[in-house]
Amino acid sequence: MEHPVVVGVDGSDGSLAALDWAVAEAARFRLPVRVVYASLWERYEGAVPSFTDQPPAEAEVARRILASSEQRARQLSPDTPVSAVTVPDDAAEALVEESRGATALVTGSSGRGAVATLLLGSVSLAVAGRAHCPVVVVRGEQRTIRGMCGRVVVGVGEADEAATAVRFALREAAARGCELEAVRAWRRPQQPVDDLGVLDPAVREYEERATAVLDEVLEEAVAEHPEVPVRRTVSEGPAHRVLLGPAAGADLLVLGATRRQDRLGLQLGRVSHSALHRAPCPVAVVPHR
């Protein structure tokens, strides 16, 4: 059975953007879409007095949101199978559990109202840091969300972590018929130039090492998708800043994240954490174990 693209909805503009993105993603790969609304109300349904036939307000909200989301998804892609479900749990826990059986999990970057925006932002962060499948947080301008830039960017960190992210990024670029830009950041040591302003040979080694890592990670993965044009970029500076430039003209920024069984809580590095808050395009966090 094909694993679906799962999308969390709450009726906000952010979740509608996530729904549209998820449907487009599912259509590219010919996968089903599973729409999830997380709610705690069902846990307390037994406490509703028997003399009333009025369901809890949250139940009605859930029904309306799911019905409109399902209808919207079917209109966007009539050939894509769509299912919708209310999960009796809080949003982060529900979506992390859904990620066990998903090809990808999609969320918006903000929710309903000023307070909800902060809360749902934390949910998206929690899901990106704990999910078992790639997580896409939909953010940025309409041209990036709608895939109008023709470019996928992948940040290449350490070789073991980056390999999974690069493969994901190449599959995305191939499905979209666009180019891939692989970016590797490097940092120069202190006192990088001599009195004449010439780079110390030792400094050049840092850049060469970055290039070597980039080539190593790309070599095998690129062979699997020879049709994808690949641009290699090696830039000096902190990775969380270096990536923002290429991401400004990208349809998707892909980053790797290592999941360790002996660690609890969020497992996101500084680069992913920064991108999820600041990137000008949708961000995919791809876990590597």
ZIRACOR-V560980 format. One record per residue. SS is DSSP state (~ for helix, > for strand, _ for the rest). PSI is psi in degrees with one decimal (* if undefined). D_CENTER is the distance of its C-alpha to the mean C-alpha in whole Angstrom. Layout:
BEGIN
ss:SS psi:PSI d_center:D_CENTER
ss:SS psi:PSI d_center:D_CENTER
END
This chain:
BEGIN
ss:_ psi:135.8 d_center:23
ss:_ psi:133.7 d_center:20
ss:_ psi:137.0 d_center:17
ss:> psi:167.7 d_center:15
ss:> psi:117.8 d_center:12
ss:> psi:136.1 d_center:12
ss:> psi:131.1 d_center:11
ss:> psi:131.7 d_center:13
ss:_ psi:153.3 d_center:15
ss:_ psi:8.4 d_center:18
ss:_ psi:-3.7 d_center:20
ss:_ psi:167.1 d_center:18
ss:~ psi:-37.2 d_center:17
ss:~ psi:-40.9 d_center:14
ss:~ psi:-27.5 d_center:14
ss:~ psi:-40.2 d_center:16
ss:~ psi:-40.1 d_center:13
ss:~ psi:-40.9 d_center:10
ss:~ psi:-47.7 d_center:13
ss:~ psi:-41.9 d_center:14
ss:~ psi:-43.2 d_center:11
ss:~ psi:-40.2 d_center:11
ss:~ psi:-43.1 d_center:15
ss:~ psi:-40.5 d_center:14
ss:~ psi:-45.0 d_center:12
ss:~ psi:-39.3 d_center:14
ss:~ psi:-38.1 d_center:17
ss:~ psi:-40.9 d_center:16
ss:~ psi:5.9 d_center:16
ss:_ psi:53.2 d_center:19
ss:_ psi:158.5 d_center:17
ss:_ psi:162.7 d_center:18
ss:> psi:135.7 d_center:16
ss:> psi:115.4 d_center:16
ss:> psi:127.4 d_center:16
ss:> psi:128.0 d_center:17
ss:> psi:120.9 d_center:19
ss:> psi:126.6 d_center:19
ss:_ psi:144.9 d_center:23
ss:_ psi:-7.1 d_center:25
ss:~ psi:-33.6 d_center:28
ss:~ psi:-25.9 d_center:29
ss:~ psi:-26.7 d_center:30
ss:~ psi:9.3 d_center:33
ss:~ psi:-34.4 d_center:34
ss:~ psi:-17.8 d_center:37
ss:~ psi:-5.4 d_center:38
ss:_ psi:128.2 d_center:39
ss:_ psi:141.2 d_center:42
ss:_ psi:-18.4 d_center:44
ss:_ psi:-3.3 d_center:46
ss:_ psi:140.9 d_center:43
ss:_ psi:12.9 d_center:41
ss:_ psi:121.7 d_center:39
ss:_ psi:158.3 d_center:35
ss:_ psi:147.8 d_center:33
ss:~ psi:-39.0 d_center:32
ss:~ psi:-32.7 d_center:28
ss:~ psi:-41.8 d_center:29
ss:~ psi:-40.8 d_center:30
ss:~ psi:-46.2 d_center:27
ss:~ psi:-44.4 d_center:25
ss:~ psi:-43.5 d_center:27
ss:~ psi:-43.8 d_center:26
ss:~ psi:-44.8 d_center:23
ss:~ psi:-41.4 d_center:22
ss:~ psi:-45.8 d_center:25
ss:~ psi:-35.6 d_center:24
ss:~ psi:-43.2 d_center:20
ss:~ psi:-42.7 d_center:22
ss:~ psi:-43.8 d_center:24
ss:~ psi:-43.6 d_center:22
ss:~ psi:-43.0 d_center:19
ss:~ psi:-34.6 d_center:23
ss:~ psi:-37.3 d_center:24
ss:~ psi:-37.7 d_center:21
ss:_ psi:86.1 d_center:21
ss:_ psi:-26.0 d_center:25
ss:_ psi:-4.3 d_center:24
ss:_ psi:123.2 d_center:21
ss:_ psi:133.9 d_center:22
ss:> psi:133.0 d_center:21
ss:> psi:155.2 d_center:21
ss:> psi:139.4 d_center:21
ss:> psi:145.3 d_center:22
ss:> psi:128.5 d_center:22
ss:> psi:123.9 d_center:22
ss:_ psi:72.9 d_center:24
ss:_ psi:168.9 d_center:22
ss:_ psi:160.7 d_center:20
ss:~ psi:-48.6 d_center:16
ss:~ psi:-48.0 d_center:15
ss:~ psi:-41.2 d_center:17
ss:~ psi:-45.2 d_center:17
ss:~ psi:-36.5 d_center:13
ss:~ psi:-41.0 d_center:13
ss:~ psi:-40.4 d_center:16
ss:~ psi:-30.2 d_center:15
ss:~ psi:-18.9 d_center:12
ss:~ psi:-28.6 d_center:16
ss:~ psi:28.4 d_center:16
ss:> psi:148.6 d_center:13
ss:> psi:-40.7 d_center:12
ss:> psi:155.3 d_center:8
ss:> psi:130.6 d_center:8
ss:> psi:133.2 d_center:7
ss:> psi:161.4 d_center:8
ss:> psi:172.8 d_center:10
ss:_ psi:-7.5 d_center:10
ss:_ psi:165.2 d_center:14
ss:_ psi:-150.9 d_center:16
ss:_ psi:122.2 d_center:20
ss:~ psi:168.3 d_center:23
ss:~ psi:-46.8 d_center:23
ss:~ psi:-43.0 d_center:23
ss:~ psi:-31.6 d_center:20
ss:~ psi:-44.2 d_center:18
ss:~ psi:-43.4 d_center:18
ss:~ psi:-45.8 d_center:18
ss:~ psi:-29.5 d_center:15
ss:~ psi:-39.7 d_center:13
ss:~ psi:-32.1 d_center:14
ss:~ psi:-47.7 d_center:13
ss:~ psi:-40.7 d_center:9
ss:~ psi:-43.4 d_center:10
ss:~ psi:-42.3 d_center:12
ss:~ psi:-43.6 d_center:10
ss:~ psi:-31.4 d_center:7
ss:~ psi:-5.7 d_center:11
ss:~ psi:-13.1 d_center:12
ss:_ psi:156.4 d_center:11
ss:_ psi:-4.2 d_center:12
ss:_ psi:171.2 d_center:10
ss:> psi:137.9 d_center:6
ss:> psi:131.2 d_center:4
ss:> psi:120.5 d_center:2
ss:> psi:116.8 d_center:4
ss:> psi:116.9 d_center:7
ss:_ psi:172.8 d_center:10
ss:_ psi:-170.9 d_center:12
ss:_ psi:163.1 d_center:15
ss:~ psi:-36.2 d_center:16
ss:~ psi:-30.8 d_center:17
ss:~ psi:-39.5 d_center:13
ss:~ psi:-37.7 d_center:12
ss:_ psi:0.7 d_center:15
ss:_ psi:43.2 d_center:14
ss:_ psi:1.0 d_center:18
ss:_ psi:-23.6 d_center:17
ss:_ psi:29.5 d_center:18
ss:> psi:136.2 d_center:16
ss:> psi:135.0 d_center:12
ss:> psi:135.5 d_center:12
ss:> psi:131.4 d_center:12
ss:> psi:125.6 d_center:13
ss:_ psi:106.3 d_center:15
ss:_ psi:-134.4 d_center:17
ss:_ psi:151.0 d_center:19
ss:~ psi:-44.0 d_center:20
ss:~ psi:-41.5 d_center:19
ss:~ psi:-35.8 d_center:16
ss:~ psi:-27.7 d_center:15
ss:~ psi:-44.3 d_center:16
ss:~ psi:-41.6 d_center:14
ss:~ psi:-40.7 d_center:11
ss:~ psi:-42.3 d_center:14
ss:~ psi:-41.8 d_center:14
ss:~ psi:-45.4 d_center:11
ss:~ psi:-39.4 d_center:11
ss:~ psi:-40.1 d_center:15
ss:~ psi:-40.2 d_center:14
ss:~ psi:-45.7 d_center:12
ss:~ psi:-41.0 d_center:15
ss:~ psi:-43.7 d_center:17
ss:~ psi:-30.9 d_center:16
ss:~ psi:-12.1 d_center:16
ss:_ psi:39.2 d_center:19
ss:_ psi:179.2 d_center:18
ss:> psi:161.1 d_center:18
ss:> psi:132.1 d_center:16
ss:> psi:117.7 d_center:17
ss:> psi:123.0 d_center:17
ss:> psi:127.9 d_center:17
ss:> psi:124.5 d_center:19
ss:> psi:151.3 d_center:20
ss:> psi:156.4 d_center:24
ss:_ psi:134.1 d_center:26
ss:_ psi:149.9 d_center:30
ss:_ psi:174.3 d_center:32
ss:_ psi:156.2 d_center:35
ss:_ psi:61.9 d_center:38
ss:_ psi:-12.7 d_center:36
ss:> psi:155.9 d_center:39
ss:_ psi:-171.3 d_center:43
ss:_ psi:-22.6 d_center:45
ss:_ psi:3.3 d_center:45
ss:_ psi:19.9 d_center:42
ss:_ psi:136.7 d_center:41
ss:> psi:133.3 d_center:38
ss:_ psi:138.4 d_center:39
ss:~ psi:-33.1 d_center:39
ss:~ psi:-33.0 d_center:37
ss:~ psi:-39.9 d_center:34
ss:~ psi:-31.4 d_center:34
ss:~ psi:-34.2 d_center:33
ss:~ psi:-44.5 d_center:30
ss:~ psi:-40.9 d_center:28
ss:~ psi:-38.2 d_center:30
ss:~ psi:-41.1 d_center:28
ss:~ psi:-42.1 d_center:25
ss:~ psi:-40.1 d_center:26
ss:~ psi:-42.3 d_center:27
ss:~ psi:-43.4 d_center:24
ss:~ psi:-47.4 d_center:22
ss:~ psi:-40.4 d_center:24
ss:~ psi:-45.7 d_center:24
ss:~ psi:-38.5 d_center:21
ss:~ psi:-28.4 d_center:21
ss:~ psi:-57.4 d_center:24
ss:~ psi:-42.3 d_center:23
ss:~ psi:-40.8 d_center:20
ss:~ psi:-33.4 d_center:21
ss:~ psi:-25.3 d_center:24
ss:~ psi:-20.3 d_center:22
ss:_ psi:68.3 d_center:21
ss:_ psi:-15.6 d_center:24
ss:_ psi:-12.4 d_center:24
ss:_ psi:120.6 d_center:21
ss:_ psi:132.2 d_center:22
ss:> psi:127.1 d_center:21
ss:> psi:130.4 d_center:21
ss:> psi:128.4 d_center:22
ss:> psi:123.3 d_center:21
ss:> psi:117.7 d_center:23
ss:> psi:143.3 d_center:23
ss:> psi:134.8 d_center:25
ss:_ psi:172.4 d_center:23
ss:_ psi:133.5 d_center:21
ss:~ psi:-37.9 d_center:18
ss:~ psi:-18.5 d_center:16
ss:~ psi:-39.1 d_center:18
ss:~ psi:-37.7 d_center:18
ss:~ psi:-22.3 d_center:15
ss:~ psi:-33.5 d_center:15
ss:~ psi:-58.3 d_center:18
ss:~ psi:-32.7 d_center:16
ss:~ psi:-22.8 d_center:13
ss:_ psi:-24.6 d_center:16
ss:_ psi:35.1 d_center:17
ss:_ psi:154.2 d_center:13
ss:_ psi:-20.8 d_center:12
ss:> psi:136.6 d_center:8
ss:> psi:122.8 d_center:8
ss:> psi:131.0 d_center:7
ss:> psi:147.2 d_center:8
ss:> psi:157.0 d_center:10
ss:> psi:130.2 d_center:11
ss:> psi:128.5 d_center:14
ss:_ psi:124.1 d_center:15
ss:_ psi:131.3 d_center:19
ss:_ psi:-25.4 d_center:21
ss:_ psi:7.1 d_center:24
ss:_ psi:141.8 d_center:21
ss:_ psi:168.7 d_center:20
ss:_ psi:-166.7 d_center:18
ss:_ psi:137.2 d_center:15
ss:_ psi:74.1 d_center:14
ss:_ psi:134.4 d_center:12
ss:_ psi:176.9 d_center:14
ss:~ psi:-37.5 d_center:15
ss:~ psi:-49.5 d_center:13
ss:~ psi:-42.9 d_center:10
ss:~ psi:-44.7 d_center:11
ss:~ psi:-43.4 d_center:13
ss:~ psi:-39.0 d_center:10
ss:~ psi:-25.3 d_center:8
ss:~ psi:-27.2 d_center:12
ss:~ psi:-14.4 d_center:13
ss:_ psi:141.0 d_center:11
ss:_ psi:18.8 d_center:13
ss:_ psi:169.4 d_center:10
ss:_ psi:144.4 d_center:7
ss:> psi:129.3 d_center:4
ss:> psi:125.5 d_center:2
ss:> psi:117.1 d_center:5
ss:> psi:114.0 d_center:7
ss:> psi:143.9 d_center:10
ss:> psi:130.8 d_center:14
ss:_ psi:* d_center:17
END
